[in-house]
Amino acid sequence: MSPGGHLVTTTIACAAVYAVTGSVGLIAGLAAGGFLIDIDHIFDYVVFERRRDLRPSAFLKYYLEGRVRRVVLPLHSYELLAALIVLAWLTNREWLWGYVLGMALHLPLDIVFNGRLVPGGLVHFYSFAVRARAGFLAAHFVDPTRLAPLAENFWLSFFRGARLKSSENTARQAGALSIPATVGESPGS
């Protein structure tokens, strides 16, 4: 999901949870788990990708155009979610339950919205062990040639996220300039 999509869904979830519970700790954790969890993308960008252009627009373009080579993303994993559920159960800390709730919101949204960009989806990608076995190499999970280059401004990209190249461009690249007629339809109708 786009960063803007996470910001909007997390804000709505925080407002709803606060309206029901009135707990600031719970919504603080929810905001961290639902939106701030993406800080691990910045960590990967600087540490593993060795990128030094820290402008938000450069960072966003790098990710949304699929230029990423390594995907460690330690905060995006089923294993961490399971460990945090156990820890929250044992400690019963509101902010930690909030983080678990935010993460439980964030990961499925990523799986659905980012999964549409990848043949076969991304359910397996959110296992840290699966990424580790693949050497944390992005090429095992995504095909950056399928992604459209960003042409719009930062805020539009922030809310729209990555996009596939248009079907017209994809068809041209594959050499299929015409779409066959469907059953019962004559060509040109």
VODRENLUM-985356 format. One line per 3 residues: number of its first residue (from 1); their letters; for each residue x, y, z of N, C-alpha, C, O. Coordinates in Angstrom, 3 decimals. Layout:
# VODRENLUM-985356
NUM = A = X Y Z X Y Z X Y Z X Y Z; ...
//
This chain:
# VODRENLUM-985356
1 = MSP = 0.853 -1.168 0.000 0.000 0.000 0.000 0.897 1.228 0.000 2.028 1.180 0.483; 0.402 2.298 -0.528 1.171 3.539 -0.555 1.342 4.087 0.857 0.540 3.793 1.744; 2.395 4.889 1.065 2.549 5.514 2.383 1.321 6.357 2.757 0.882 6.355 3.907
4 = GGH = 0.787 7.061 1.786 -0.402 7.868 2.043 -1.612 7.022 2.404 -2.425 7.414 3.241; -1.729 5.863 1.770 -2.809 4.940 2.104 -2.688 4.464 3.543 -3.683 4.377 4.262; -1.460 4.153 3.959 -1.244 3.753 5.352 -1.540 4.900 6.309 -2.102 4.686 7.384
7 = LVT = -1.168 6.100 5.927 -1.437 7.264 6.779 -2.944 7.447 6.968 -3.409 7.666 8.087; -3.695 7.360 5.889 -5.147 7.543 5.961 -5.815 6.420 6.756 -6.624 6.693 7.643; -5.490 5.163 6.450 -6.143 4.056 7.155 -5.773 4.043 8.637 -6.607 3.731 9.487
10 = TTI = -4.528 4.381 8.940 -4.100 4.407 10.342 -4.769 5.556 11.090 -5.155 5.394 12.248; -4.909 6.695 10.456 -5.584 7.837 11.083 -7.039 7.493 11.389 -7.537 7.804 12.471; -7.717 6.858 10.445 -9.112 6.456 10.658 -9.198 5.434 11.793 -10.065 5.531 12.662
13 = ACA = -8.291 4.452 11.776 -8.292 3.434 12.838 -8.019 4.073 14.198 -8.661 3.718 15.187; -7.073 5.010 14.257 -6.762 5.696 15.523 -7.977 6.467 16.036 -8.286 6.424 17.227; -8.661 7.169 15.139 -9.843 7.937 15.546 -10.928 7.002 16.083 -11.552 7.292 17.103
16 = AVY = -11.146 5.892 15.400 -12.177 4.936 15.835 -11.813 4.310 17.178 -12.661 4.205 18.064; -10.560 3.897 17.331 -10.128 3.272 18.588 -10.186 4.276 19.736 -10.582 3.933 20.850; -9.793 5.509 19.459 -9.848 6.524 20.514 -11.298 6.821 20.911 -11.599 6.996 22.091
19 = AVT = -12.184 6.875 19.928 -13.603 7.133 20.217 -14.199 6.039 21.100 -15.043 6.316 21.952; -13.762 4.800 20.895 -14.292 3.678 21.660 -13.603 3.534 23.018 -14.261 3.269 24.025; -12.271 3.709 23.045 -11.521 3.410 24.277 -11.050 4.638 25.046 -10.913 4.587 26.268
22 = GSV = -10.800 5.742 24.342 -10.229 6.928 24.984 -8.787 6.739 25.414 -8.251 7.568 26.149; -8.150 5.669 24.973 -6.781 5.354 25.389 -5.746 5.974 24.462 -5.650 5.616 23.288; -4.975 6.904 25.003 -3.899 7.531 24.234 -2.784 6.526 23.967 -2.205 6.520 22.881
25 = GLI = -2.475 5.676 24.950 -1.439 4.658 24.774 -1.763 3.692 23.648 -0.895 3.330 22.855; -3.019 3.281 23.589 -3.443 2.357 22.549 -3.315 2.985 21.163 -2.838 2.336 20.232; -3.734 4.236 21.021 -3.635 4.859 19.688 -2.193 5.236 19.337 -1.842 5.272 18.158
28 = AGL = -1.358 5.515 20.335 0.062 5.782 20.052 0.703 4.522 19.468 1.428 4.588 18.476; 0.430 3.384 20.090 0.944 2.125 19.557 0.372 1.811 18.194 1.089 1.343 17.309; -0.914 2.063 18.016 -1.579 1.829 16.734 -0.956 2.680 15.632 -0.733 2.191 14.524
31 = AAG = -0.675 3.940 15.924 -0.035 4.823 14.935 1.358 4.314 14.572 1.757 4.348 13.408; 2.089 3.842 15.576 3.430 3.308 15.315 3.360 2.037 14.476 4.109 1.891 13.510; 2.479 1.127 14.832 2.370 -0.136 14.102 1.698 -0.014 12.752 1.960 -0.810 11.851
34 = GFL = 0.832 0.978 12.604 0.102 1.132 11.348 0.808 1.994 10.321 0.669 1.766 9.120; 1.568 2.988 10.779 2.224 3.910 9.841 3.734 3.991 10.043 4.495 3.854 9.085; 4.170 4.211 11.275 5.595 4.402 11.531 6.410 3.122 11.361 7.639 3.173 11.321
37 = IDI = 5.739 1.982 11.260 6.407 0.705 10.979 7.260 0.802 9.719 8.262 0.099 9.587; 6.870 1.659 8.808 7.590 1.788 7.538 8.962 2.433 7.685 9.680 2.591 6.698; 9.328 2.802 8.895 10.668 3.355 9.110 11.742 2.334 8.736 12.875 2.712 8.440
40 = DHI = 11.397 1.048 8.744 12.401 0.051 8.354 12.754 0.148 6.870 13.807 -0.339 6.460; 11.901 0.761 6.067 12.260 1.018 4.664 13.409 2.014 4.611 14.326 1.869 3.802; 13.361 3.024 5.471 14.442 4.015 5.529 15.733 3.341 5.990 16.805 3.601 5.443
43 = FDY = 15.626 2.480 6.992 16.779 1.731 7.487 17.411 0.916 6.353 18.624 0.974 6.152; 16.598 0.161 5.614 17.121 -0.613 4.487 17.760 0.293 3.442 18.827 -0.022 2.917; 17.123 1.403 3.141 17.582 2.353 2.123 18.981 2.868 2.454 19.846 2.940 1.581
46 = VVF = 19.194 3.222 3.707 20.479 3.787 4.120 21.511 2.694 4.398 22.639 2.787 3.914; 21.158 1.675 5.154 22.121 0.671 5.600 22.437 -0.367 4.524 23.608 -0.619 4.240; 21.420 -0.967 3.925 21.659 -2.066 2.990 21.773 -1.607 1.543 22.528 -2.190 0.765
49 = ERR = 21.036 -0.578 1.182 21.114 -0.054 -0.181 22.242 0.973 -0.310 22.662 1.303 -1.419; 22.722 1.469 0.812 23.794 2.468 0.879 23.458 3.737 0.102 24.323 4.341 -0.532; 22.213 4.123 0.162 21.751 5.346 -0.499 21.994 6.526 0.429 21.775 6.420 1.636
52 = RDL = 22.434 7.626 -0.108 22.740 8.797 0.704 21.862 10.003 0.375 21.914 11.022 1.064; 21.060 9.881 -0.675 20.135 10.962 -1.020 18.918 10.819 -0.113 18.045 9.988 -0.361; 18.866 11.632 0.935 17.827 11.484 1.951 16.601 12.368 1.709 15.751 12.507 2.589
55 = RPS = 16.512 12.955 0.538 15.306 13.720 0.222 14.124 12.757 0.141 14.240 11.694 -0.468; 12.990 13.112 0.745 11.817 12.223 0.683 11.432 11.836 -0.742 11.024 10.700 -0.983; 11.555 12.762 -1.686 11.182 12.455 -3.071 12.114 11.408 -3.685 11.655 10.538 -4.426
58 = AFL = 13.407 11.477 -3.390 14.357 10.491 -3.924 14.091 9.119 -3.318 14.120 8.106 -4.016; 13.834 9.097 -2.024 13.539 7.843 -1.316 12.272 7.199 -1.881 12.260 6.006 -2.181; 11.215 7.986 -2.023 9.941 7.466 -2.517 10.078 6.941 -3.940 9.580 5.861 -4.258
61 = KYY = 10.748 7.698 -4.789 10.949 7.283 -6.178 11.737 5.976 -6.241 11.403 5.093 -7.031; 12.754 5.847 -5.439 13.589 4.644 -5.408 12.742 3.413 -5.115 12.889 2.382 -5.772; 11.864 3.519 -4.137 11.010 2.383 -3.771 9.895 2.147 -4.770 9.682 1.014 -5.201
64 = LEG = 9.187 3.189 -5.140 8.002 2.995 -5.980 8.333 2.589 -7.407 7.490 2.022 -8.102; 9.552 2.871 -7.851 9.960 2.431 -9.183 10.662 1.073 -9.140 11.150 0.599 -10.166; 10.716 0.449 -7.975 11.259 -0.902 -7.854 12.762 -0.998 -8.001 13.265 -2.004 -8.502
67 = RVR = 13.489 0.016 -7.580 14.955 -0.005 -7.698 15.638 -0.737 -6.539 16.854 -0.924 -6.553; 14.877 -1.139 -5.566 15.399 -1.780 -4.362 16.084 -3.102 -4.709 15.558 -3.896 -5.489; 17.254 -3.329 -4.127 17.971 -4.589 -4.338 17.867 -5.511 -3.129 17.850 -6.732 -3.282
70 = RVV = 17.799 -4.943 -1.939 17.734 -5.730 -0.694 16.468 -5.376 0.070 16.099 -4.205 0.168; 15.804 -6.391 0.610 14.571 -6.184 1.375 14.671 -6.921 2.713 14.137 -8.018 2.876; 15.363 -6.298 3.659 15.487 -6.879 4.988 14.209 -6.592 5.775 13.593 -7.518 6.304
73 = LPL = 13.809 -5.347 5.858 12.548 -4.923 6.468 12.215 -5.672 7.764 11.229 -6.407 7.813; 13.016 -5.496 8.799 12.819 -6.277 10.025 11.470 -6.070 10.717 11.025 -6.949 11.455; 10.817 -4.938 10.497 9.530 -4.695 11.154 8.347 -5.278 10.390 7.237 -5.326 10.919
76 = HSY = 8.565 -5.714 9.176 7.501 -6.281 8.342 7.618 -7.803 8.335 8.075 -8.377 7.346; 7.216 -8.463 9.413 7.330 -9.916 9.414 6.301 -10.557 10.339 5.941 -10.025 11.389; 5.848 -11.723 9.896 4.936 -12.510 10.718 5.611 -12.920 12.025 4.975 -12.969 13.078
79 = ELL = 6.906 -13.214 11.940 7.634 -13.653 13.126 7.642 -12.575 14.203 7.423 -12.868 15.378; 7.896 -11.317 13.803 7.876 -10.220 14.772 6.468 -10.028 15.320 6.296 -9.809 16.520; 5.466 -10.107 14.463 4.084 -9.964 14.913 3.750 -11.018 15.963 3.149 -10.697 16.989
82 = AAL = 4.130 -12.263 15.723 3.855 -13.334 16.684 4.566 -13.074 18.005 3.978 -13.250 19.072; 5.825 -12.658 17.943 6.588 -12.376 19.170 5.967 -11.219 19.947 5.906 -11.251 21.176; 5.507 -10.199 19.228 4.892 -9.051 19.895 3.542 -9.405 20.514 3.182 -8.866 21.560
85 = IVL = 2.801 -10.297 19.885 1.537 -10.756 20.476 1.815 -11.464 21.803 1.130 -11.221 22.797; 2.806 -12.325 21.812 3.170 -13.026 23.051 3.614 -12.021 24.110 3.194 -12.108 25.264; 4.463 -11.066 23.721 4.947 -10.057 24.663 3.798 -9.189 25.190 3.740 -8.880 26.380
88 = AWL = 2.892 -8.801 24.297 1.739 -7.995 24.722 0.854 -8.797 25.678 0.339 -8.253 26.654; 0.681 -10.075 25.398 -0.117 -10.944 26.256 0.503 -11.027 27.653 -0.199 -10.949 28.661; 1.824 -11.187 27.695 2.520 -11.339 28.978 2.571 -10.047 29.784 2.451 -10.069 31.009
91 = TNR = 2.749 -8.917 29.092 2.917 -7.633 29.794 1.620 -6.840 29.913 1.474 -6.001 30.802; 0.684 -7.109 29.013 -0.589 -6.388 28.944 -0.409 -4.869 28.888 -1.151 -4.125 29.530; 0.565 -4.425 28.129 0.805 -2.987 27.918 -0.105 -2.480 26.792 -0.122 -3.038 25.695
94 = EWL = -0.846 -1.433 27.077 -1.773 -0.898 26.067 -1.054 -0.485 24.795 -1.495 -0.826 23.697; 0.044 0.245 24.927 0.752 0.729 23.743 1.249 -0.434 22.897 1.283 -0.330 21.671; 1.639 -1.547 23.531 2.112 -2.704 22.790 0.950 -3.405 22.078 1.095 -3.842 20.937
97 = WGY = -0.198 -3.510 22.750 -1.391 -4.031 22.076 -1.757 -3.130 20.897 -2.185 -3.618 19.852; -1.590 -1.815 21.064 -1.842 -0.888 19.968 -0.910 -1.135 18.791 -1.334 -1.120 17.635; 0.374 -1.364 19.099 1.335 -1.645 18.027 0.945 -2.927 17.292 0.987 -2.978 16.063
100 = VLG = 0.571 -3.950 18.038 0.133 -5.219 17.440 -1.077 -4.968 16.534 -1.138 -5.482 15.418; -2.023 -4.189 17.012 -3.210 -3.865 16.219 -2.819 -3.113 14.941 -3.323 -3.414 13.859; -1.925 -2.141 15.074 -1.472 -1.391 13.897 -0.760 -2.272 12.895 -0.976 -2.161 11.688
103 = MAL = 0.091 -3.150 13.401 0.810 -4.067 12.518 -0.158 -5.037 11.846 0.015 -5.389 10.680; -1.177 -5.465 12.592 -2.199 -6.357 12.038 -3.048 -5.646 10.982 -3.673 -6.302 10.148; -3.075 -4.338 11.011 -3.731 -3.545 9.967 -2.778 -3.364 8.783 -3.170 -3.528 7.628
106 = HLP = -1.539 -3.030 9.082 -0.550 -2.679 8.062 -0.201 -3.850 7.134 -0.245 -3.708 5.912; 0.141 -4.992 7.705 0.620 -6.105 6.881 -0.426 -6.606 5.871 -0.084 -6.784 4.701; -1.675 -6.839 6.271 -2.656 -7.275 5.261 -2.886 -6.244 4.151 -3.095 -6.612 2.995
109 = LDI = -2.846 -4.964 4.498 -3.003 -3.936 3.464 -1.833 -3.996 2.478 -2.031 -3.871 1.270; -0.625 -4.185 2.992 0.534 -4.358 2.108 0.363 -5.591 1.227 0.624 -5.540 0.025; -0.072 -6.688 1.817 -0.223 -7.939 1.066 -1.223 -7.757 -0.077 -0.980 -8.202 -1.199
112 = VFN = -2.336 -7.107 0.210 -3.361 -6.911 -0.820 -2.922 -5.900 -1.873 -2.946 -6.199 -3.067; -2.522 -4.709 -1.442 -2.250 -3.636 -2.402 -0.895 -3.781 -3.097 -0.793 -3.495 -4.290; 0.133 -4.210 -2.395 1.426 -4.428 -3.042 1.436 -5.755 -3.789 2.150 -5.906 -4.780
115 = GRL = 0.652 -6.711 -3.320 0.571 -8.009 -3.970 0.030 -7.937 -5.379 0.346 -8.791 -6.206; -0.780 -6.934 -5.667 -1.322 -6.797 -7.022 -0.230 -6.439 -8.045 -0.435 -6.562 -9.253; 0.914 -6.002 -7.549 2.018 -5.619 -8.429 2.928 -6.795 -8.779 3.811 -6.681 -9.630
118 = VPG = 2.701 -7.919 -8.114 3.622 -9.058 -8.223 2.850 -10.316 -8.602 1.903 -10.687 -7.908; 3.237 -10.980 -9.690 2.579 -12.252 -10.018 2.745 -13.233 -8.857 3.854 -13.419 -8.357; 1.666 -13.850 -8.436 1.724 -14.801 -7.332 1.529 -14.175 -5.968 1.426 -14.889 -4.971
121 = GLV = 1.477 -12.854 -5.904 1.226 -12.172 -4.640 2.428 -12.134 -3.709 3.527 -12.563 -4.060; 2.187 -11.608 -2.512 3.275 -11.384 -1.556 3.032 -11.985 -0.180 3.685 -11.581 0.782; 2.121 -12.928 -0.057 1.837 -13.502 1.259 3.126 -14.050 1.874 3.409 -13.795 3.045
124 = HFY = 3.893 -14.786 1.108 5.139 -15.396 1.600 6.211 -14.362 1.934 7.049 -14.595 2.805; 6.188 -13.234 1.252 7.213 -12.197 1.416 7.287 -11.675 2.848 8.364 -11.284 3.300; 6.186 -11.662 3.559 6.163 -11.075 4.897 6.666 -12.021 5.982 6.523 -11.733 7.170
127 = SFA = 7.242 -13.126 5.588 7.972 -13.979 6.525 9.441 -13.577 6.452 10.054 -13.628 5.385; 10.000 -13.178 7.588 11.409 -12.800 7.643 12.280 -13.985 7.225 13.287 -13.807 6.540; 11.895 -15.179 7.632 12.668 -16.380 7.291 12.700 -16.601 5.781 13.736 -16.982 5.235
130 = VRA = 11.584 -16.369 5.104 11.541 -16.525 3.646 12.473 -15.518 2.989 13.236 -15.870 2.090; 12.416 -14.265 3.434 13.322 -13.254 2.871 14.779 -13.605 3.156 15.638 -13.431 2.291; 15.063 -14.097 4.356 16.439 -14.469 4.716 16.937 -15.603 3.825 18.069 -15.561 3.343
133 = RAG = 16.090 -16.628 3.602 16.489 -17.745 2.740 16.771 -17.282 1.311 17.559 -17.899 0.594; 16.131 -16.206 0.910 16.352 -15.654 -0.427 17.506 -14.648 -0.427 17.716 -13.937 -1.410; 18.244 -14.593 0.669 19.366 -13.664 0.760 18.930 -12.212 0.818 19.722 -11.310 0.544
136 = FLA = 17.669 -11.981 1.174 17.076 -10.641 1.224 17.136 -9.923 -0.126 17.073 -8.695 -0.183; 17.257 -10.688 -1.202 17.345 -10.099 -2.542 15.943 -9.821 -3.087 15.117 -10.727 -3.195; 15.693 -8.576 -3.423 14.384 -8.169 -3.936 14.027 -8.894 -5.223 12.849 -9.128 -5.493
139 = AHF = 15.018 -9.250 -6.015 14.770 -9.919 -7.297 14.031 -11.247 -7.130 13.414 -11.725 -8.082; 14.079 -11.845 -5.955 13.351 -13.095 -5.718 11.851 -12.861 -5.523 11.066 -13.809 -5.530; 11.463 -11.612 -5.349 10.066 -11.319 -5.016 9.376 -10.378 -5.995 8.155 -10.436 -6.134
142 = VDP = 10.113 -9.526 -6.669 9.498 -8.518 -7.533 10.206 -8.448 -8.884 11.374 -8.813 -9.021; 9.468 -7.974 -9.860 10.018 -7.724 -11.187 9.871 -6.230 -11.456 8.797 -5.776 -11.850; 10.941 -5.461 -11.248 10.828 -4.011 -11.386 10.493 -3.543 -12.802 10.056 -2.407 -12.983
145 = TRL = 10.688 -4.392 -13.799 10.364 -3.983 -15.167 8.859 -3.842 -15.370 8.424 -3.241 -16.352; 8.060 -4.386 -14.456 6.589 -4.282 -14.552 6.064 -2.951 -14.017 4.916 -2.590 -14.274; 6.905 -2.213 -13.269 6.445 -0.994 -12.617 6.612 0.225 -13.513 7.607 0.360 -14.225
148 = APL = 5.636 1.097 -13.466 5.668 2.329 -14.250 6.577 3.348 -13.567 6.624 3.409 -12.338; 7.293 4.142 -14.347 8.090 5.213 -13.741 7.166 6.283 -13.167 6.055 6.483 -13.657; 7.628 6.954 -12.144 6.825 8.020 -11.541 6.938 9.269 -12.395 8.033 9.684 -12.775
151 = AEN = 5.809 9.851 -12.686 5.811 11.061 -13.495 5.168 12.222 -12.753 5.259 13.370 -13.189; 4.527 11.931 -11.651 3.790 12.976 -10.942 4.605 13.536 -9.780 5.727 13.101 -9.520; 4.026 14.495 -9.101 4.712 15.129 -7.979 4.760 14.206 -6.756 4.112 13.160 -6.729
154 = FWL = 5.527 14.605 -5.762 5.747 13.804 -4.563 4.445 13.396 -3.888 4.247 12.218 -3.589; 3.558 14.350 -3.643 2.353 14.039 -2.858 1.415 13.098 -3.584 0.779 12.247 -2.963; 1.327 13.247 -4.891 0.492 12.315 -5.663 1.079 10.903 -5.571 0.338 9.940 -5.378
157 = SFF = 2.387 10.774 -5.704 3.041 9.471 -5.561 2.896 8.926 -4.148 2.710 7.724 -3.960; 2.980 9.798 -3.161 2.856 9.397 -1.758 1.509 8.721 -1.510 1.423 7.748 -0.761; 0.461 9.245 -2.145 -0.873 8.671 -1.939 -1.230 7.583 -2.952 -2.002 6.684 -2.621
160 = RGA = -0.702 7.634 -4.158 -1.035 6.611 -5.167 -0.194 5.357 -5.038 -0.692 4.251 -5.247; 1.072 5.516 -4.696 1.957 4.362 -4.592 2.451 3.890 -5.946 2.312 4.588 -6.950; 3.031 2.694 -5.961 3.571 2.115 -7.187 2.431 1.691 -8.097 1.338 1.346 -7.648
163 = RLK = 2.723 1.730 -9.389 1.727 1.317 -10.386 2.389 0.437 -11.425 3.578 0.563 -11.716; 1.590 -0.451 -11.974 2.064 -1.259 -13.089 2.084 -0.410 -14.341 1.339 0.564 -14.459; 2.940 -0.784 -15.274 2.919 -0.119 -16.569 1.545 -0.365 -17.170 0.909 -1.375 -16.870
166 = SSE = 1.089 0.535 -18.003 -0.242 0.384 -18.586 -0.307 -0.875 -19.443 0.705 -1.322 -19.982; -1.499 -1.438 -19.564 -1.663 -2.663 -20.353 -1.310 -2.407 -21.812 -0.841 -3.310 -22.505; -1.529 -1.185 -22.284 -1.184 -0.859 -23.662 0.332 -0.944 -23.850 0.804 -1.523 -24.828
169 = NTA = 1.089 -0.374 -22.925 2.546 -0.441 -23.015 3.043 -1.864 -22.848 3.959 -2.285 -23.554; 2.456 -2.608 -21.929 2.859 -3.984 -21.693 2.590 -4.826 -22.936 3.418 -5.654 -23.315; 1.444 -4.620 -23.566 1.108 -5.375 -24.775 2.076 -5.043 -25.900 2.504 -5.940 -26.626
172 = RQA = 2.429 -3.775 -26.060 3.379 -3.375 -27.090 4.738 -4.023 -26.856 5.370 -4.515 -27.791; 5.182 -4.019 -25.606 6.482 -4.604 -25.294 6.487 -6.097 -25.575 7.516 -6.652 -25.962; 5.370 -6.741 -25.388 5.283 -8.179 -25.633 5.073 -8.486 -27.112 5.100 -9.651 -27.509
175 = GAL = 4.867 -7.471 -27.923 4.670 -7.658 -29.346 3.240 -7.982 -29.723 2.971 -8.310 -30.879; 2.328 -7.901 -28.791 0.919 -8.193 -29.051 0.180 -6.877 -29.190 -0.269 -6.306 -28.196; 0.053 -6.394 -30.410 -0.549 -5.083 -30.625 -2.060 -5.117 -30.644 -2.693 -4.074 -30.480
178 = SIP = -2.658 -6.268 -30.837 -4.118 -6.318 -30.858 -4.619 -7.336 -29.850 -3.952 -8.327 -29.555; -5.786 -7.075 -29.339 -6.416 -7.988 -28.393 -7.376 -8.864 -29.177 -8.212 -8.344 -29.916; -7.278 -10.203 -29.037 -8.183 -11.072 -29.794 -9.634 -10.862 -29.375 -9.923 -10.533 -28.225
181 = ATV = -10.528 -11.056 -30.319 -11.952 -10.919 -30.044 -12.387 -12.004 -29.080 -11.854 -13.114 -29.090; -13.363 -11.670 -28.244 -13.882 -12.663 -27.301 -14.842 -13.583 -28.033 -15.261 -13.288 -29.152; -15.188 -14.690 -27.410 -16.082 -15.671 -28.008 -17.410 -14.991 -28.345 -17.971 -14.271 -27.519
184 = GES = -17.903 -15.220 -29.546 -19.169 -14.668 -29.972 -19.050 -13.242 -30.474 -20.061 -12.626 -30.813; -17.856 -12.707 -30.529 -17.662 -11.322 -30.972 -16.813 -11.364 -32.228 -15.787 -12.043 -32.273; -17.239 -10.646 -33.233 -16.439 -10.624 -34.451 -15.404 -9.516 -34.364 -15.644 -8.501 -33.711
187 = PGS = -14.267 -9.689 -35.007 -13.253 -8.637 -34.974 -13.818 -7.337 -35.510 -14.535 -7.327 -36.510; -13.492 -6.242 -34.842 -13.934 -4.924 -35.269 -15.298 -4.530 -34.756 -15.768 -3.433 -35.057; -15.958 -5.396 -33.982 -17.300 -5.020 -33.489 -17.225 -4.364 -32.148 -18.254 -3.985 -31.588
//
